[in-house]
Amino acid sequence: ETGVTQTPRHLVMGMTNKKSLKCEQHLGHNAMYWYKQSAKKPLELMFVYNFKEQTENNSVPSRFSPECPNSSHLFLHLHTLQPEDSALYLCASSHPGTSGREQFFGPGTRLTVL
Amino acid sequence: RKEVEQDPGPFNVPEGATVAFNCTYSNSASQSFFWYRQDCRKEPKLLMSVYSSGNEDGRFTAQLNRASQYISLLIRDSKLSDSATYLCVVIPDSGYALNFGKGTSLLVTP
């Protein structure tokens, strides 16, 4: 498989809950990404981490809070989400300096906000 | 104007047919181009990179036209297993963002 794992695979949460998504990559990459994929919309980049430092925040609401404790792990902390945040959240990794480099995706977490 | 535009389809073709998808992009400074494939309820996976000179990988041929800012993917001798959504991906001249199109859905039928 791709070497990028995500947990949980499915998550249902209420608007007042706090939950976290976890991503782990076993590919020796130093860049990691969070994407959101909603129905009938293109994949949207949310955050980029390069050597554990956040290098891009694509105007994401503060109710999404990323954390990258090391180059292999990436978290997305969720709190007070809205129903429109329901989507597939994909983690990806690549070598740094990624222009022209392949990104490897995890299987995603399918999130439903009630 | 959207950064990357694709015809969503669906394209329904019989096995053995040849099918072509196009994708247009708005940022003329874009540097890198790819086709990704996404199966139903699965993650996207790289299908092939797209080079200015055009490139081929088995039954798949990708072309880039910088002047017209479009990318194409040609699939020859379609197989049932080619049924998927094909995502056009463009990387701008700076940053790490991959700009994805919405994808083109292909269904190959027996």
Interface residues (C-beta under 8 A of the other chain):
Chain A: T2 A31 Y33 K40 K41 P42 L43 L45 V48 N50 T55 E56 N58 L90 T98 S99 G100 E102 Q103 F105 G106 P107 G108
Chain B: K2 V4 Q31 S32 F34 K42 E43 P44 K45 L46 S49 L87 I91 G95 Y96 A97 L98 N99 F100 G101 K102 G103
